[in-house]
Amino acid sequence: MRTAYSVEKVRAAERDLMARLPAGALMQRAAAGLAVACADLLGRVYGSRVVLLVGSGDNGGDALYAGARLARRGAGVRAVLLSPERAHQGGLAALRAAGGRVSADPHGDIGRADLVVDGIVGIGGKGGLRPEAAELADAARARTVLAVDLPSGVNADTGEVDGTAVRADATVTFGAYKPGLLIDPAREYVGALQLVDIGLELPDPDVEALQHADVAALLPVPAADSDKYRRGVVGVVAGSARYPGAAVLAVSGALRGGAGAVRYVGPGGDAVIAAHPETLVHAGPPSKAGRVQAWVIGPGLGDDEAAMADVLASDVPVLVDADGLHNLAPARLRARTAPTLLTPHAGEAAALLGAAREEVESARLHSVRELAARYGATVLLKGSSTLIADPAGGAVRVNPTGTGWLATAGSGDVLSGLTGALLATGLSALDAGSAGAYLHGLAARQAASTGTPLTACDVAAALPETWLSVTA
């Protein structure tokens, strides 16, 4: 599992460690790791041309010391000092002693560089780059760029990008991942992400990203004495005369989500049975359909207040998506005794918060936390970096398998069914949302591996193989 920590926690851990180390030792650890990453990107250090974009903070010092190491190995290193009087003096002296120089022609040197190292702003930076730095960042876009700790101009704590920021091909971060490195929109600026361990001792994380092994440990495996009821039964209330396909797609995801059986309630029964004859179909209401361990309601449903009231009155976990999110009152969910999982996209989240969609998209971490707290529900905020927040607080989960291929009609319906099935097997709302998003993204990547456009049906069809690849 990748864990990410706020700037405040990282700074505190750095202070504690520096108090126990000789002066400058922590920066030398960071610079050593940075120099190795630079060498890996260059392939051949001797004779290469490296430009350092150096700000006034410790990131600039890290870049200068790393540049000195590269210069000693035969690289031609030039440092562009954005604030010459405030540049790290020890790092600058080390660079000069190793044969590196301060650039007299920043744009010319950048244009000839094999590698540009972004050491402009550190993790404490707020807002976009200032004009001079923004101009250099723009010039560097044609070269290979390695960011020191994080791309300058992105917010380390939130992933927000308020103005111009460096777009890196790779980022080397020190001691711990920072939330902004894992969350859009900042994640799009990070490139390949590498962590250099410098020995920090850290408390509980602010953000978590599950990996293969973590998801494999969550997925249910049938026991020798399992039957369809022990494996979990999920109920799906979806579809309408206008959108019968939503019912089929949600049931498709549910059937491939590990549950023992799927009960469908709604007007799309004929379409569902035609596609999936193993489905248990009922005309409704949901409370009369038979025993379930979780409900999924909303995809393509339209305005069916009676079905919503019936499902929310149940004492089992409920996943609410799409049309089910319309006019949803916080008090209604807070009154439930069983868990609720909401799965909005940015537009639906904005409506739930009474905010503009742009606000949600630019501040995704804040938005998902606010939704979970306000509605007393676990919230899965869909997007290229899907976020899952628990109403009790704690670390927000970020899904690492998201892909733009999922921006296709009906893929959210498949995710709802899949995640609802995981809820029915007994996973918590946080774990079901995390595992569901992970499998969903992985299935889309697999389905799109040929490079051809895919549909939601393709994503659903890829789920069994994806499941096996995770648990193998």
SVG drawing of the C-alpha trace seen along z (x, -y; Angstrom):
<svg xmlns="http://www.w3.org/2000/svg" viewBox="-44 -38 80 66">
<polyline fill="none" stroke="black" stroke-width="0.4" points="0.0,0.0 1.2,-3.5 0.6,-5.9 0.8,-9.7 1.2,-12.3 0.4,-15.9 3.2,-18.5 2.8,-19.2 3.4,-15.6 6.4,-15.3 7.9,-18.5 7.5,-17.3 9.1,-14.0 12.0,-15.7 12.6,-18.0 12.7,-14.9 15.2,-13.1 17.4,-16.1 17.7,-16.6 19.4,-13.1 21.6,-13.5 24.7,-15.6 23.9,-18.9 23.1,-18.5 23.0,-14.7 19.3,-14.6 19.8,-16.8 22.7,-14.6 20.5,-11.5 17.9,-13.2 20.5,-14.4 22.1,-11.0 18.7,-9.4 18.0,-12.3 21.3,-11.9 20.7,-8.2 17.2,-8.9 18.8,-11.5 21.4,-9.0 18.7,-6.4 16.8,-8.9 20.0,-10.0 21.2,-6.5 24.8,-7.8 25.9,-10.5 29.3,-11.3 29.0,-14.0 25.3,-14.6 23.9,-18.1 21.9,-18.8 20.1,-22.1 19.0,-22.7 16.1,-25.1 17.0,-26.3 14.7,-28.1 15.4,-29.5 14.3,-26.5 15.7,-23.1 14.5,-21.7 17.0,-24.0 19.7,-22.7 18.8,-19.1 19.1,-19.9 22.4,-21.6 24.0,-18.8 22.6,-16.2 24.0,-18.3 27.4,-18.3 27.3,-14.5 26.5,-14.3 29.2,-16.9 31.8,-14.7 30.7,-11.9 31.3,-14.0 28.0,-15.7 27.9,-19.3 25.7,-20.9 24.3,-24.4 22.3,-25.9 19.6,-28.5 19.2,-30.5 15.8,-32.2 16.9,-34.0 20.7,-34.1 21.0,-35.8 18.9,-33.2 20.2,-30.0 21.5,-27.3 25.1,-28.4 26.5,-24.9 24.9,-23.3 26.1,-26.1 29.6,-25.8 29.5,-22.0 28.3,-22.4 31.1,-24.8 33.7,-22.7 32.6,-19.7 32.9,-21.7 29.3,-22.8 28.4,-26.4 25.8,-29.0 23.9,-29.5 24.5,-32.8 22.0,-31.8 19.0,-30.0 16.9,-29.5 19.8,-28.5 21.0,-26.0 17.5,-24.6 17.1,-24.2 20.3,-22.1 19.6,-20.1 19.3,-16.3 17.6,-16.6 16.1,-19.6 15.8,-19.2 12.9,-21.2 14.0,-22.4 12.0,-25.7 9.5,-25.3 9.2,-22.7 6.3,-21.0 5.3,-24.1 4.6,-26.1 1.1,-27.5 -0.4,-28.7 1.0,-28.6 4.5,-29.7 5.6,-33.3 6.1,-34.7 9.8,-34.2 9.6,-30.6 6.5,-29.9 8.5,-31.1 11.3,-28.6 8.9,-25.8 7.3,-26.4 10.7,-26.4 11.5,-23.1 8.4,-21.3 10.3,-20.3 13.0,-18.5 13.0,-15.6 12.0,-17.0 12.6,-15.5 10.9,-17.2 12.4,-17.3 9.9,-16.1 7.0,-17.4 6.4,-19.4 6.7,-23.1 3.3,-24.9 1.2,-22.0 -0.3,-21.8 1.3,-18.9 -1.5,-18.5 -4.6,-18.7 -3.5,-18.0 -4.9,-21.4 -3.1,-23.3 -3.8,-27.0 -2.0,-28.5 1.1,-27.4 3.0,-24.4 5.9,-22.3 4.9,-19.2 7.4,-16.5 8.3,-13.3 9.3,-11.9 9.2,-13.0 11.4,-11.8 9.8,-12.4 11.6,-12.1 10.6,-10.3 7.0,-9.8 4.4,-10.3 2.4,-13.5 -1.3,-13.4 -1.1,-15.8 1.2,-13.4 -1.6,-10.8 -4.6,-12.9 -5.8,-14.8 -5.4,-17.3 -1.8,-17.4 -1.2,-13.7 -1.2,-14.6 1.9,-16.7 3.9,-14.1 4.9,-11.6 6.6,-8.4 6.7,-8.6 9.6,-7.3 10.0,-7.4 13.5,-7.8 13.5,-6.5 15.4,-9.0 14.4,-7.4 11.4,-9.3 9.1,-8.0 5.6,-9.0 2.2,-8.8 -1.1,-7.7 -1.4,-8.6 -3.8,-11.1 -4.2,-9.2 -3.8,-5.5 -3.5,-3.9 -4.2,-0.1 -2.0,2.1 -2.5,5.6 -1.7,7.5 -4.0,5.2 -6.9,5.8 -6.2,9.5 -6.5,9.7 -9.9,8.1 -11.5,10.2 -13.8,13.0 -12.9,16.6 -15.6,19.2 -15.1,21.9 -15.8,25.6 -19.2,25.2 -20.2,22.0 -23.6,21.7 -25.1,18.8 -26.5,17.2 -23.3,17.6 -21.5,15.9 -23.9,12.9 -26.9,11.8 -27.0,8.3 -30.2,6.6 -30.1,4.2 -32.8,1.6 -32.0,0.0 -33.2,-0.8 -36.3,-2.3 -38.3,-2.3 -36.0,-5.0 -32.8,-3.3 -33.2,0.5 -29.5,0.9 -28.5,-0.5 -30.2,2.4 -28.3,4.9 -25.0,3.2 -25.4,2.9 -26.4,6.6 -23.4,7.5 -21.1,5.8 -22.9,7.4 -22.7,11.0 -19.0,10.5 -18.4,9.0 -18.2,12.1 -21.7,12.3 -23.5,15.7 -26.7,14.3 -28.2,11.2 -31.8,10.1 -33.1,7.5 -36.1,5.3 -37.4,2.9 -39.0,2.6 -36.0,4.0 -36.5,7.6 -36.9,8.9 -33.7,7.3 -31.9,8.5 -33.1,12.1 -32.2,12.1 -28.6,11.1 -28.2,12.9 -30.7,15.8 -29.2,16.6 -30.6,13.3 -33.5,13.5 -36.0,11.0 -38.9,9.5 -41.5,6.9 -41.1,5.1 -41.2,3.4 -37.6,4.1 -38.6,5.1 -40.7,8.0 -38.0,9.3 -36.5,11.6 -33.4,11.7 -30.4,9.6 -27.2,8.6 -26.8,5.3 -28.7,3.1 -27.6,1.1 -30.0,-1.6 -30.0,-4.4 -28.5,-3.6 -31.0,-4.6 -33.8,-4.6 -35.4,-7.9 -37.5,-9.5 -38.7,-6.5 -39.1,-7.9 -41.1,-4.8 -38.2,-2.5 -35.7,-4.8 -37.7,-5.1 -38.1,-1.3 -34.4,-0.6 -33.1,-3.2 -35.5,-1.8 -33.7,1.5 -31.2,2.6 -28.5,3.7 -25.7,1.7 -27.0,-0.4 -25.0,-1.8 -26.7,-4.9 -25.6,-6.0 -26.8,-8.1 -30.5,-9.0 -30.6,-7.8 -28.4,-10.8 -30.9,-13.4 -32.5,-15.4 -30.8,-13.2 -31.2,-14.7 -28.3,-14.3 -30.7,-13.6 -32.2,-10.7 -28.9,-8.9 -27.8,-9.8 -31.0,-8.1 -29.9,-4.8 -28.5,-2.1 -26.6,-0.3 -23.8,-1.7 -24.4,-3.8 -22.1,-4.2 -22.6,-7.1 -20.8,-7.0 -21.2,-10.4 -19.2,-11.7 -18.0,-15.4 -21.3,-16.8 -23.4,-14.8 -21.0,-15.6 -21.3,-19.3 -25.1,-19.1 -24.9,-17.3 -22.6,-20.0 -24.4,-22.9 -21.2,-23.9 -19.9,-24.3 -18.6,-21.3 -15.3,-23.1 -14.9,-23.5 -15.2,-19.8 -12.8,-18.9 -10.1,-21.3 -10.4,-20.3 -11.3,-16.6 -9.8,-15.7 -11.6,-18.5 -14.9,-17.6 -14.9,-13.9 -14.2,-14.6 -16.9,-17.2 -19.5,-14.9 -18.7,-12.0 -18.9,-14.3 -22.1,-16.1 -24.1,-13.0 -22.7,-10.6 -21.9,-8.1 -18.9,-6.6 -18.4,-8.5 -16.7,-7.2 -16.0,-10.2 -15.5,-9.0 -12.8,-10.4 -9.4,-9.5 -8.2,-9.4 -11.3,-8.0 -11.3,-8.9 -13.1,-7.0 -13.7,-8.7 -15.2,-7.3 -17.6,-9.4 -15.6,-8.7 -12.6,-10.4 -9.2,-8.7 -7.2,-8.2 -8.9,-8.8 -8.3,-6.0 -7.2,-6.9 -7.5,-4.4 -4.3,-4.0 -5.9,-2.0 -8.1,-4.7 -7.9,-5.4 -9.5,-7.7 -10.9,-4.6 -13.6,-4.5 -15.0,-7.8 -17.7,-5.8 -21.5,-5.6 -22.5,-2.9 -19.2,-2.2 -20.4,-3.7 -23.3,-1.3 -20.9,1.6 -18.9,0.2 -22.1,-0.2 -23.0,3.5 -19.5,4.7 -19.1,2.7 -22.6,3.6 -21.7,7.2 -18.6,6.7 -20.7,5.0 -23.0,8.1 -20.0,10.4 -19.4,8.5 -16.8,6.0 -17.0,2.6 -18.2,-0.3 -14.7,-1.7 -13.1,1.6 -15.9,2.5 -15.5,-0.9 -11.7,-0.6 -11.6,2.9 -14.4,2.2 -12.7,-0.9 -9.4,1.0 -10.9,3.9 -13.0,1.7 -10.0,-0.4 -7.9,2.7 -10.6,4.3 -10.8,1.2 -7.0,1.1 -7.1,4.8 -10.1,4.3 -8.4,1.4 -5.0,3.1 -5.5,3.6 -5.7,-0.2 -9.3,-0.1 -12.2,-2.0 -14.2,0.0 -17.7,0.0 -19.1,0.6 -19.9,4.1 -16.2,4.7 -15.3,3.6 -17.8,5.9 -16.6,8.8 -13.0,8.2 -13.8,8.4 -13.4,12.2 -9.9,12.3 -9.0,9.1 -10.2,10.8 -8.0,13.8 -5.0,11.6 -5.3,9.9 -5.8,13.1 -3.3,15.3"/>
</svg>
